[in-house]
Amino acid sequence: MIQTATLLSSTIALPNLKSGSPRLRTPPGKNDPGHDRRELESALERLSPEQRERFLKALVSEILHRHADFIAGVWRYRRHPYRRTEPRYPVLWSQGTTRLLDCRFEAKDGPPVLIVPSLINRSYILDLTPKNSLVRGLAKRGIAPFTIDWDAPGPEESQFDLTGYILRRLEPALEAVHRAVGRRVTLLGYCMGGLLTVAAAMRRPELINGLVLLASPWDFHQGAATPRAFLQSLWEVLHPVIEAQGQLPVDVLQALFATFDPDLTIRKFTAFGTLPKNGAAARDFVVLEDWANDGVPLTEKVAVECLGGWYLRNTPCKGEWRVDGQVVRPETVACPSLLVIPERDRIVTPASALALSHCLPRSTVLQVSGGHVGMLLSKSAGSRLHAPISAVIKKWAGGEP
């Protein structure tokens, strides 16, 4: 639907190009964004009616050609033979649909880290393949990783808000790791998982020795103004849907994300259709796209708290986000923290993540190349991400037994 609407907008917009358009009024210059439109308008004015008709037919032909390329890419993706084989990690603790995975491999005695992913996406983005894995990269460097696998909300979690997930899932998992290793634990939160770890660090300082925050937002009104404005206009329609469903369904969530950058879906599937069918690039695309389309729904209360509270009202940054009745205040977190901020992140803007570094009293910032997911899958992730994180975790562990 997005692809069709985007392409058909070309035929709708063409006859409506006017010299009074705001972009066409931009003063001429080297970086003038309206230059191409003025050139087009001038060219159209010189066409005869017959030439205009031929031009429109050519435009329609190009639209159909691009649509066919896009559909071909989608079908090639759907028919690709790759299927992920999930590694079998021992389950150290579980409750409801949430599991705590023991991913230590050979690093049994290394400094422990509890990895906390986002509630929205599956945790295996942090262990996507043997060669693209933060979990394995840390273990290879002597760190003992444990990972929370939230899974989709079940009957026990259906009425959870964020307090429920933190008090009844995250903190018991943290306690289980602490019991298993007999020492304090580093918390590593990815995206919204980072906010959950900040709350846990504030509440349970006796169990942890440091925080690593990967692309974790804090000031939701820094950057990404267009998605926020769009969400604000959509909220009156979306909120009743969440209430009626008792959750924010995956399909609605996926559609919401797709509207933030409609061209992305078009570009990536069209390009995928041109890749060698059995090549490594095609396989890597499928690996990542399978994960992106394997999301989980959010409970009604979590959806309202995140979309209505975090994104629309900016409750964390304003000191209005509460967990178990207590305001989450990063400035009270005593342990050291490392904030990893990707420079080209379009999901969590660098400004949003940097705002958290100003609140945490013992914070260090590591800026890395790549985007929100790209930093994890980069060929240089081992040296630029895994190595510095491992070094910091070992430093924090210090002389602990």
BAVEX-338920 format. One line per 2 residues: number of its first residue (from 1); their letters; for each residue x negated, y, z negated of C-alpha. Coordinates in steps of 0.2 Angstrom, whole numbers. Example, Ala and Ser with C-alpha at 12.3 -4.5 7.8 and 13.67 -1.06 7.14 Angstrom:
1> AS> -62,-22,-39  -68,-5,-36
This chain:
1> MI> 0,0,0  -14,12,-4
3> QT> -23,8,12  -7,10,23
5> AT> -3,27,14  -20,33,16
7> LL> -21,30,34  -4,36,38
9> SS> -8,52,29  -19,56,44
11> TI> -4,57,56  6,67,43
13> AL> -7,80,40  -13,82,58
15> PN> 2,94,64  2,103,47
17> LK> -16,110,48  -14,129,46
19> SG> -26,143,45  -18,148,28
21> SP> -23,131,20  -34,135,5
23> RL> -49,124,12  -47,134,29
25> RT> -49,150,20  -66,146,13
27> PP> -79,158,18  -90,151,32
29> GK> -107,145,26  -119,131,27
31> ND> -110,121,13  -92,126,18
33> PG> -81,111,15  -67,118,27
35> HD> -79,119,42  -74,103,50
37> RR> -55,107,48  -57,124,56
39> EL> -66,115,70  -52,103,72
41> ES> -39,116,71  -48,126,85
43> AL> -50,111,96  -31,106,94
45> ER> -26,123,99  -35,121,115
47> LS> -26,105,120  -12,104,132
49> PE> 4,95,126  -1,80,137
51> QR> -18,80,129  -11,82,111
53> ER> 0,66,115  -15,57,120
55> FL> -25,63,105  -11,57,94
57> KA> -11,40,102  -29,38,100
59> LV> -27,43,81  -14,29,79
61> SE> -25,17,88  -40,21,76
63> IL> -28,19,61  -23,2,67
65> HR> -41,-3,70  -46,2,53
67> HA> -31,-6,45  -36,-23,54
69> DF> -54,-21,48  -48,-19,30
71> IA> -35,-34,31  -49,-45,38
73> GV> -60,-40,24  -46,-45,11
75> WR> -43,-61,19  -61,-66,20
77> YR> -63,-62,1  -48,-73,-3
79> RH> -54,-87,7  -72,-87,1
81> PY> -78,-103,-6  -86,-96,-22
83> RR> -79,-101,-39  -87,-96,-55
85> TE> -93,-110,-66  -90,-104,-84
87> PR> -105,-109,-96  -100,-119,-111
89> YP> -106,-110,-126  -103,-116,-144
91> VL> -88,-108,-152  -94,-101,-169
93> WS> -78,-94,-175  -60,-92,-167
95> QG> -44,-84,-172  -28,-83,-161
97> TT> -35,-81,-143  -51,-73,-149
99> RL> -67,-83,-149  -85,-80,-155
101> LD> -97,-88,-143  -115,-93,-149
103> CR> -126,-88,-134  -143,-90,-143
105> FE> -151,-103,-131  -168,-105,-137
107> AK> -169,-89,-147  -161,-97,-163
109> DG> -172,-87,-175  -172,-70,-166
111> PP> -164,-54,-172  -145,-57,-170
113> VL> -134,-45,-159  -115,-46,-158
115> IV> -109,-41,-141  -92,-33,-141
117> PS> -84,-30,-123  -69,-20,-118
119> LI> -52,-27,-122  -47,-23,-104
121> NR> -59,-34,-94  -66,-51,-97
123> SY> -82,-52,-107  -91,-62,-94
125> IL> -97,-46,-85  -111,-47,-98
127> DL> -115,-64,-92  -109,-64,-74
129> TP> -122,-76,-66  -139,-83,-73
131> KN> -148,-70,-64  -136,-56,-68
133> SL> -134,-57,-87  -137,-46,-101
135> VR> -134,-60,-113  -147,-71,-105
137> GL> -159,-56,-103  -158,-53,-122
139> AK> -161,-71,-126  -175,-72,-114
141> RG> -184,-58,-124  -181,-67,-141
143> IA> -164,-59,-146  -151,-70,-153
145> PF> -134,-65,-144  -117,-69,-150
147> TI> -102,-63,-139  -84,-59,-143
149> DW> -72,-66,-130  -55,-57,-133
151> DA> -45,-66,-120  -27,-61,-116
153> PG> -16,-57,-132  -7,-72,-138
155> PE> 7,-73,-150  -4,-68,-165
157> ES> -11,-53,-156  6,-47,-148
159> QF> 9,-34,-161  -9,-28,-163
161> DL> -15,-11,-162  -33,-6,-162
163> TG> -34,-8,-181  -28,-26,-179
165> YI> -41,-30,-167  -55,-22,-178
167> LR> -49,-28,-195  -43,-46,-190
169> RL> -54,-50,-176  -70,-40,-175
171> EP> -74,-39,-193  -71,-58,-196
173> AL> -82,-61,-181  -96,-50,-188
175> EA> -95,-59,-205  -96,-76,-196
177> VH> -112,-71,-187  -119,-64,-204
179> RA> -116,-80,-212  -123,-90,-198
181> VG> -140,-81,-198  -141,-74,-215
183> RR> -146,-57,-210  -139,-41,-205
185> VT> -133,-39,-187  -135,-27,-173
187> LL> -118,-22,-164  -118,-19,-146
189> GY> -102,-12,-138  -98,-10,-120
191> CM> -86,3,-114  -71,4,-126
193> GG> -80,-10,-136  -92,4,-141
195> LL> -78,13,-150  -73,-2,-159
197> TV> -91,-5,-165  -92,13,-171
199> AA> -77,10,-182  -84,-7,-188
201> AM> -101,1,-192  -92,15,-202
203> RR> -82,2,-212  -95,-12,-214
205> PE> -112,-4,-216  -118,-18,-227
207> LI> -117,-31,-212  -126,-21,-198
209> NG> -143,-13,-195  -140,-4,-179
211> LV> -128,1,-165  -131,-1,-146
213> LL> -118,8,-136  -117,4,-117
215> AS> -107,17,-107  -96,21,-122
217> PW> -84,36,-121  -80,48,-135
219> DF> -75,65,-128  -61,59,-115
221> HQ> -59,77,-109  -76,79,-103
223> GA> -76,75,-84  -64,64,-75
225> AT> -51,79,-75  -41,72,-60
227> PR> -38,55,-67  -32,63,-84
229> AF> -21,75,-75  -14,61,-64
231> LQ> -11,50,-80  -2,64,-89
233> SL> 10,66,-75  12,47,-74
235> WE> 14,44,-93  33,48,-94
237> VL> 36,34,-81  22,22,-88
239> HP> 27,23,-106  44,16,-104
241> VI> 37,2,-93  25,-3,-107
243> EA> 39,-2,-120  50,-13,-110
245> QG> 36,-26,-106  29,-26,-124
247> QL> 12,-24,-115  3,-15,-101
249> PV> 3,-28,-88  -13,-32,-78
251> DV> -5,-27,-61  0,-10,-67
253> LQ> -17,-7,-75  -26,-12,-59
255> AL> -15,-1,-49  -18,13,-61
257> FA> -37,11,-59  -35,10,-40
259> TF> -26,26,-39  -41,35,-47
261> DP> -52,32,-32  -40,26,-18
263> DL> -54,26,-5  -65,14,-15
265> TI> -54,-1,-11  -53,3,7
267> RK> -72,6,9  -78,-10,0
269> FT> -66,-23,8  -69,-15,25
271> AF> -88,-16,22  -86,-34,15
273> GT> -78,-39,32  -94,-35,41
275> LP> -106,-45,30  -113,-62,35
277> KN> -100,-75,28  -112,-86,19
279> GA> -125,-73,14  -130,-68,-3
281> AA> -123,-51,-1  -105,-58,2
283> RD> -107,-70,-13  -112,-56,-24
285> FV> -97,-46,-19  -85,-60,-22
287> VL> -93,-63,-39  -90,-45,-45
289> ED> -73,-43,-37  -67,-59,-45
291> WA> -71,-52,-62  -64,-35,-58
293> ND> -47,-44,-53  -48,-55,-69
295> GV> -42,-43,-81  -30,-45,-96
297> PL> -15,-35,-102  -16,-24,-117
299> TE> -3,-25,-131  10,-11,-131
301> KV> 2,-3,-147  -16,-4,-140
303> AV> -10,4,-123  -1,18,-131
305> EC> -16,21,-143  -29,21,-129
307> LG> -20,29,-115  -8,41,-125
309> GW> -21,44,-139  -38,43,-132
311> YL> -36,48,-114  -22,61,-116
313> RN> -24,68,-133  -43,65,-135
315> TP> -40,58,-153  -58,51,-156
317> CK> -66,68,-152  -53,78,-161
319> GE> -55,68,-177  -37,61,-175
321> WR> -41,42,-172  -38,32,-187
323> VD> -42,14,-191  -33,7,-206
325> GQ> -27,24,-210  -45,31,-211
327> VV> -52,44,-198  -66,36,-188
329> RP> -81,48,-191  -97,44,-182
331> ET> -106,56,-192  -104,45,-207
333> VA> -113,30,-199  -129,28,-208
335> CP> -138,15,-196  -148,20,-181
337> SL> -140,20,-164  -145,18,-146
339> LV> -134,26,-132  -136,19,-115
341> IP> -129,31,-102  -128,27,-84
343> ER> -132,42,-73  -119,39,-60
345> DR> -104,32,-71  -87,37,-63
347> IV> -77,27,-77  -86,35,-92
349> TP> -94,51,-87  -111,54,-94
351> AS> -104,70,-103  -91,59,-112
353> AL> -104,47,-118  -116,60,-123
355> AL> -104,68,-134  -105,53,-146
357> SH> -124,55,-147  -121,72,-155
359> CL> -110,64,-168  -121,50,-173
361> PR> -134,56,-185  -148,44,-180
363> ST> -145,42,-161  -157,40,-147
365> VL> -151,41,-129  -157,30,-115
367> QV> -152,36,-97  -152,23,-84
369> SG> -149,23,-65  -133,15,-58
371> GH> -115,16,-63  -103,9,-76
373> VG> -105,-9,-69  -120,-7,-58
375> ML> -132,-4,-72  -129,-22,-78
377> LS> -131,-30,-61  -146,-20,-54
379> KS> -162,-29,-49  -171,-18,-62
381> AG> -159,-22,-76  -172,-33,-84
383> SR> -185,-20,-86  -174,-4,-88
385> LH> -160,-11,-98  -164,-28,-106
387> AP> -182,-24,-112  -178,-8,-120
389> IS> -163,-14,-129  -172,-29,-135
391> AV> -187,-19,-141  -175,-8,-151
393> IK> -166,-22,-159  -182,-30,-165
395> KW> -188,-13,-172  -172,-12,-182
397> AG> -173,-30,-188  -190,-25,-195
399> GE> -196,-36,-209  -180,-44,-213
401> P> -180,-62,-217
